[in-house]
Amino acid sequence: MPNSILSSLVKTTGPLIESGLTMADRMLGDMRSLVRDCGNLGSAGPSSPAAPGQPADLDAATSEFANRVLRLARFTQFNPSRIAIACQDLSGAAMKSRPPLGLRDWLTLPAELPLSFATLAIQEGLRAATSAQATPPERWVDFLEFVVEVFSDLHIYFSLQYNEELERWRQCVEERPEDAAARLELGRTYMKCGLFEEAARELEIAAKTPDLRRRALYERTVALYRCADYRTAIRDGTACLALRPKCERTRYWLWLSAQRVGGYPEEVPPELRMKAKDGCHPTALQLDDVATEIGLDKVSGGRGTTVLDIDGNGYLDVVIAGAHAGCSLFHNNGDGTFEDISLGSGLDQCVYGFGVSAGDYDNDGRPDLYVSSLGFYNGEGRLFHNNGNGTFTDVTKEAGVDFWGPGFTATWVDYDLDGRLDLFVANNAGGLFDRKTRNRLFHNNGDGTFTEVGIEAGLHTPWPTIGAAWGDISNDGYPDLIVSGMGRAQLFRNNGDGTFTDVSREAGIDAPAIGSAVFWCDIDNDGWLDIIQFTYSRPADAIYTLRHGHGPANGSPPRIYRNNRDGTFSLVSDKFGIIGCWGTMSACAGDVTNSGHLDLLLGNGDPSIDRNEASILLENDGSGKFRNVSFAAGLPYTGKGHGVNMADLAGDGRLHLIVASGGLYPGDLQTSAVYRPRSPLGNYLNVRLTGVESNRDAIGARIKLRAGSRDQHRFVSGGSNFGCLPYEQHFGLGEMTKVELMEIHWPNGHQQILEDLPVNTTLGLEEGKPGWRAIYARK
Amino acid sequence: MNTDFKHTGQVVDFALPPVCGGSGRLSQHLMSRQGAVVVFWSGVCSHCVRYDAYLNDFENRNPGIALLVVAAREHESRAQLLTALSQRTLQFPLLHDADRAVAHQWFVRQTPTAFLIDANRRVIYRGAIDNFKYSQDPDCEPYLDAAIEALLGGGSPTRPETATFGCPIESIYYTLPKPLSP
């Protein structure tokens, strides 16, 4: 069947299939309740608690079994001599997936087991149905391969069992040295572990087998690049690309290697070369990587970044989380340089952090931190109370925010406007066959504890969730929630009584997507918050964008939804000139050029070890169009930006672009970068709000600034995707030398107006208190 | 009273069982040397493998500096360490911090984490051995070597501390309710 017909068919039938599956899920749920009720009629006692290493219940067990079978299918080489071992493995998987069963459970098991598998199949079917709608048919196989590899690898690498994995492939190669496929996998596993020289050796041997030559040469090109042997990488890349000139990924790695030696050597034929067209739009902005100079060059699988003032000295400090690593806490020395004070801070004990969000939940004037954990696995997010002396105390359990799940985005919000920050945690899927872990909304009880109210509040999400952010659809002051992930984005309107209504469909933002980061900002400065949702793009689309300056016709560029001011949104990415496809994992908005218009910074990549994608800076040219100025401004061609952030770290009006880089695999370590404009490009004003009746961080406040008869709008966010921007709001003013008016709408409804404010300074404003105080002027 | 080096700048002496003979006491290794490098390490850490040759050759390159490698990963047995030593022909002095007491005292969370201390056990450098680049990479930053050079030259390193990377020495995930084989 031609792909276009298949695509139309999927688009037509997809929503119907989704509705059918949702209905079937409900029916099966009812049947299970009935079965359980019948079981409860007997006299049997409750189930015994799960032992360590055992799934907690039947549903967890069926998921666990399916995940194990997936791993077996991927890692077992099926040939007749291994059938016995495969059967043994399968029964081992079943045994290890066995849940704790009491007598009552045994009675109902014959009915419950098929129902449990059926509900799991429905959940997977639902994800598959939306993924199929979000992905063109010609890419299904590609996408499936990617998903299967990543999800079956994640458990191994997060739980640090890669040594067993290496040993398994080594053994295969020892037993059958002629098995080039096993050698190829050994090489790839070496790469994931960061043993690139060993990988290159194995892949060189594997490349001697004609059937696998192209694949092995490709992988070897990547390995050689990673161990800085660029000349040999070029040689292998050229040989590989000559075998299949259409392979864009090989072309890309060949190009990257050539960049490192000053350009393509003569032996690379012209038809195998490429040029970067995207990212070269002329700009006045020039960026320097100052991470080493200022002491923020952390090597890690970088994750969330948060900028906050931990000790109230006025200077902005930085927290960077890392896969496998502890969180690093960098204290600002007051001159834009940093001291690493992680040691003994408490945060250094917090390994496997994903998203990091700062919020002063007890309103004591010191921002606390929530660190979500292992967004593609299962971990325990942690709440850290700020002691005010550079140390933090883990209060997760006492506060009642402990749960086990694949926590991704964590974001603070005062959703009921009681003056206390509540916490929302978005949960992804921990395994390909894991059931959706509920997203959590923790209501702040005001005594240092929280109560989870997600279900009562009506925040039901069937999809694995990655991105989440709070904004305001209608400027009614009540924070509304957008979530994004593998499925349909959901927009929850705050009813003002502690509950929410899912208005995604009528709002027009629920198109199927392999969604990632999402946030709110007033992209067109009209006083109404817009939504930007980022989506997964496969590497070939990102390379296509790099070569052509726009994404392919069937690609998936970021989605800009403009607020129509009537509860609906319009997709306007094209109008804003956002036509590229990137694997965006993290993004934020800020006025880097001090022009009075918000620019966008995108951290890109995916977990694959052979994906090394540049961060992208989209400059707003003031006419409503974004231009990709990344490379023209000095950003590098490579990266894997997980946590991106923008902050005026030196207090001189220059927004620094902070990019925490690195991937999932132990071998995919990169150094965090901080890009600073070489010189300020315009005047600015930084504003920090302190709530009194409202929450102290003023999360949820809206600010309108008027300079030169032009308005700018900001919304104080409590975090989105991998981290949170500083609460300090940065306004670029260009050549304006005076701010005529600033209007603040505090979360509790108070309005405050200030006039004739100075420029090139950082001001502090307190709720209900007239005037302002200078925190510091441009240095 | 704080006895940790974060507050005093000086590490306390320790004695750990050597895996293959020799002395397990830090102060003995420091005798008649200008300093010592202590690397917290694991036989199964893939990042540590990258430094096998570096550590094997360390004392030849730095005769004035002692090297102590401390195996500190949870659940890693002496037998496993011996296997790693023999399979990878590792020749450096290896000590076993089986209960991770020294690692905790030294705030170590990951392997490899390197410390450079002077003869008075003052911490001169703490952090990563380098920035995980190969030596032929123009972007390679040999943090530890630079610190050793500074110590031997009578100065202070420009980078006395870097963030570490690597594999956690202990984690709830080792007792995860999802053992993964098969």
Chai-1 contact restraints between the chains, C-beta under 6 A:
chainA,res_idxA,chainB,res_idxB,connection_type,confidence,min_distance_angstrom,max_distance_angstrom,comment,restraint_id
A,P52,B,T175,contact,1.0,0.0,6.0,A-B,restraint_1
A,G53,B,P177,contact,1.0,0.0,6.0,A-B,restraint_2
A,G53,B,P179,contact,1.0,0.0,6.0,A-B,restraint_3
A,L72,B,P182,contact,1.0,0.0,6.0,A-B,restraint_4
A,D89,B,P182,contact,1.0,0.0,6.0,A-B,restraint_5
A,G92,B,P182,contact,1.0,0.0,6.0,A-B,restraint_6
A,A93,B,P182,contact,1.0,0.0,6.0,A-B,restraint_7
A,H155,B,L180,contact,1.0,0.0,6.0,A-B,restraint_8
A,S159,B,Y173,contact,1.0,0.0,6.0,A-B,restraint_9
A,S159,B,L176,contact,1.0,0.0,6.0,A-B,restraint_10
A,S159,B,L180,contact,1.0,0.0,6.0,A-B,restraint_11
A,L160,B,C167,contact,1.0,0.0,6.0,A-B,restraint_12
A,Q161,B,L180,contact,1.0,0.0,6.0,A-B,restraint_13
A,Y162,B,S46,contact,1.0,0.0,6.0,A-B,restraint_14
A,N163,B,V44,contact,1.0,0.0,6.0,A-B,restraint_15
A,C193,B,S46,contact,1.0,0.0,6.0,A-B,restraint_16
A,G194,B,S46,contact,1.0,0.0,6.0,A-B,restraint_17
A,C227,B,Y134,contact,1.0,0.0,6.0,A-B,restraint_18
A,A228,B,Y134,contact,1.0,0.0,6.0,A-B,restraint_19
A,A228,B,Q136,contact,1.0,0.0,6.0,A-B,restraint_20
A,A228,B,D137,contact,1.0,0.0,6.0,A-B,restraint_21
A,K298,B,A163,contact,1.0,0.0,6.0,A-B,restraint_22
A,V299,B,N131,contact,1.0,0.0,6.0,A-B,restraint_23
A,V299,B,F132,contact,1.0,0.0,6.0,A-B,restraint_24
A,V299,B,F165,contact,1.0,0.0,6.0,A-B,restraint_25
A,S300,B,F165,contact,1.0,0.0,6.0,A-B,restraint_26
A,H324,B,P168,contact,1.0,0.0,6.0,A-B,restraint_27
A,A325,B,F165,contact,1.0,0.0,6.0,A-B,restraint_28
A,G326,B,R109,contact,1.0,0.0,6.0,A-B,restraint_29
A,S328,B,A163,contact,1.0,0.0,6.0,A-B,restraint_30
A,D340,B,E161,contact,1.0,0.0,6.0,A-B,restraint_31
A,L343,B,K6,contact,1.0,0.0,6.0,A-B,restraint_32
A,L343,B,F107,contact,1.0,0.0,6.0,A-B,restraint_33
A,G344,B,K6,contact,1.0,0.0,6.0,A-B,restraint_34
A,G344,B,F107,contact,1.0,0.0,6.0,A-B,restraint_35
A,V351,B,P168,contact,1.0,0.0,6.0,A-B,restraint_36
A,P666,B,S46,contact,1.0,0.0,6.0,A-B,restraint_37
A,L669,B,F132,contact,1.0,0.0,6.0,A-B,restraint_38
A,L669,B,F165,contact,1.0,0.0,6.0,A-B,restraint_39
A,T671,B,N131,contact,1.0,0.0,6.0,A-B,restraint_40
